[in-house]
Amino acid sequence: MGKDCGNHHHDHFRNGCRRLLKVLLGLAFILAVIALIVYLVLRPTHPGFFLQDASLRQLDLSNSTGLLSTSLQVTVASRNPNDRVGVYYDRLDVYASYKDQQITVAASLPAVYQGHGDVDVWSPVLDGPNVPFAPYLASAISQDCQAGHLVLHVKIDGRVRWKVGSWISGHYHLFVTCQALLETVSGNGAPEASGFKFQKTTGCHVEV
């Protein structure tokens, strides 16, 4: 009699656990469906980035040591095109590259919240003192400078979150690439900053 009673309590506990598990799975499914519906209705568009200016302050290449020193001040603007979705920029690291080689240290921009239709502008100075430079890149940048036509890329690596009402999403990776076209009226004959001017505001490629 006591043994049957014990089995009865054990079965009751096991059935209770099954019911609780079904309830939890049902709630998880409902929350997933709600999140999917919210995403499909709102469809957040990634923010737009624009390179407004790039001022080359230093460009010194030492052929004997293979080191490049660069200083570049850039002005980057970002606009949130969403009507009902805000953007938290939790981390934004900006650096410059030449032919896919990073030539400056990454500069960190302050974290900011961007509301609907808001525009934010940053003007960091990107410095790269004595960066090891491959010989073939040194030859390429010398030729570009002699031709009076230099293309650098300003890149932003960051993390963002979406905000809809009181709901805030998890983190998403943000990667931005902006082309900086710098030209001179006539070639300089050697890599240096003087004479290079930024040509025009450029739309950036954004991946989220």
C-alpha positions in Angstrom: 0.0 0.0 0.0 2.8 2.4 1.0 4.7 1.4 -2.2 1.8 2.2 -4.4 1.3 5.6 -2.7 5.0 6.4 -3.3 4.7 5.5 -7.0 1.6 7.7 -7.2 3.4 10.7 -5.8 6.4 10.1 -8.2 4.1 9.9 -11.2 2.3 13.1 -10.1 5.6 15.0 -9.8 6.8 13.7 -13.2 3.5 14.8 -14.8 3.8 18.2 -13.2 7.3 18.7 -14.6 6.1 17.7 -18.1 3.3 20.3 -17.9 5.6 23.0 -16.6 8.1 22.2 -19.5 5.2 22.4 -22.0 4.2 25.8 -20.6 7.7 27.2 -20.8 8.2 25.9 -24.3 4.9 27.5 -25.3 5.9 30.8 -23.8 9.2 30.7 -25.6 7.5 30.0 -28.9 5.0 32.9 -28.3 7.8 35.3 -27.5 9.7 34.2 -30.6 6.7 34.7 -32.8 6.1 38.2 -31.3 9.7 39.1 -31.9 9.5 37.9 -35.5 6.2 39.9 -36.1 7.8 43.1 -34.6 10.9 42.6 -36.9 8.8 42.0 -40.0 6.5 45.0 -39.3 9.3 47.5 -38.4 12.1 46.0 -40.5 14.9 48.2 -39.1 17.0 49.8 -41.8 20.7 50.1 -41.0 21.9 53.6 -40.4 23.5 55.6 -43.2 27.1 56.8 -42.9 28.8 59.6 -44.9 32.4 60.7 -45.1 32.2 64.5 -45.2 35.8 65.4 -45.0 39.3 63.9 -44.7 42.3 66.2 -44.0 45.7 64.6 -44.5 48.1 66.1 -41.9 51.0 63.7 -42.2 52.2 61.1 -44.7 55.8 60.2 -44.1 57.3 57.0 -45.6 60.8 55.9 -44.7 62.1 53.5 -47.4 65.1 52.6 -45.3 63.1 51.3 -42.3 59.9 50.5 -44.1 57.8 52.5 -41.6 54.9 54.8 -42.5 53.7 57.6 -40.3 50.2 59.0 -41.0 47.9 61.5 -39.4 44.4 62.0 -40.8 41.4 64.0 -39.5 38.1 62.8 -40.7 34.5 64.0 -40.4 32.0 61.2 -40.4 28.2 61.6 -40.2 25.6 59.1 -39.4 21.8 59.3 -39.9 19.1 57.0 -38.5 16.5 56.6 -41.4 14.0 54.6 -39.3 10.7 56.3 -38.2 10.1 54.0 -35.2 13.4 52.5 -34.4 16.2 54.1 -32.3 19.9 53.1 -32.5 22.3 52.7 -29.6 25.9 53.0 -30.7 27.7 51.2 -27.8 31.1 51.0 -29.5 32.6 52.7 -32.5 36.3 52.3 -33.4 37.6 54.2 -36.4 40.8 53.7 -38.3 42.3 54.3 -41.8 43.6 51.8 -44.2 45.5 51.7 -47.5 44.9 48.7 -49.8 43.5 46.7 -46.9 46.4 47.4 -44.6 45.5 49.3 -41.4 47.7 52.4 -41.2 46.4 54.2 -38.1 45.6 53.2 -34.6 41.8 52.8 -34.0 40.2 55.9 -32.3 37.2 55.2 -30.1 34.1 57.4 -30.5 31.8 58.2 -27.6 28.8 56.0 -27.2 25.6 57.7 -28.3 21.8 57.0 -28.7 20.4 58.1 -32.1 16.7 58.8 -32.2 14.4 58.6 -35.2 15.8 60.6 -38.1 18.6 62.0 -35.9 22.0 62.9 -37.3 25.3 62.6 -35.4 28.7 63.9 -36.6 32.2 62.9 -35.4 35.6 64.4 -36.3 38.3 62.1 -34.9 42.0 62.4 -35.6 43.5 59.1 -36.8 47.2 58.7 -36.0 49.5 56.0 -37.1 53.1 56.6 -36.0 55.8 54.3 -37.5 53.6 51.6 -38.9 55.5 48.7 -40.5 54.8 48.9 -44.2 55.3 46.1 -46.8 57.7 47.0 -49.7 55.1 46.5 -52.4 52.7 48.9 -50.6 55.5 51.4 -50.2 56.0 51.3 -53.9 52.3 51.6 -54.6 51.8 54.6 -52.4 54.8 56.3 -53.9 53.3 55.9 -57.3 49.9 57.1 -56.2 51.4 60.2 -54.7 53.5 60.9 -57.8 50.3 60.6 -59.8 48.6 63.0 -57.4 45.8 60.5 -56.8 45.6 58.8 -53.4 42.7 56.5 -52.2 42.4 55.7 -48.5 39.6 54.0 -46.6 38.1 55.1 -43.4 36.7 52.1 -41.5 34.4 51.8 -38.5 34.1 48.7 -36.4 31.3 48.8 -33.8 28.4 47.3 -31.9 24.8 48.6 -32.0 21.4 47.8 -30.5 17.9 48.6 -31.8 15.3 50.3 -29.6 11.6 50.0 -30.3 9.5 51.6 -27.5 10.8 50.2 -24.3 12.2 47.1 -26.0 15.9 47.0 -26.7 17.5 44.3 -28.8 20.8 42.4 -28.2 24.1 43.6 -29.8 24.7 43.5 -33.5 28.0 44.0 -35.2 28.4 47.1 -37.3 31.1 47.5 -40.0 31.4 50.6 -42.2 33.8 51.3 -45.1 34.2 54.9 -46.5 36.4 55.7 -49.4 38.5 58.9 -49.1 39.6 60.2 -52.5 42.5 62.6 -52.1 44.0 64.4 -55.1 46.5 67.1 -56.0 46.6 69.5 -58.9 50.0 68.1 -59.9 52.0 65.2 -58.6 54.4 65.7 -55.7 56.9 63.0 -56.7 57.1 61.7 -53.1 54.7 60.6 -50.4 53.8 63.6 -48.3 50.6 65.3 -47.0 51.0 68.7 -48.5 48.8 69.4 -51.5 46.3 66.5 -51.1 42.7 67.6 -50.8 39.6 65.6 -50.1 37.3 65.7 -53.1 33.7 65.2 -52.1 31.3 63.8 -49.6 31.1 60.0 -50.0 28.4 57.6 -49.0 29.8 54.6 -47.0 29.1 50.9 -47.3 27.4 49.7 -44.1 27.0 46.1 -42.9 25.0 45.1 -39.8 
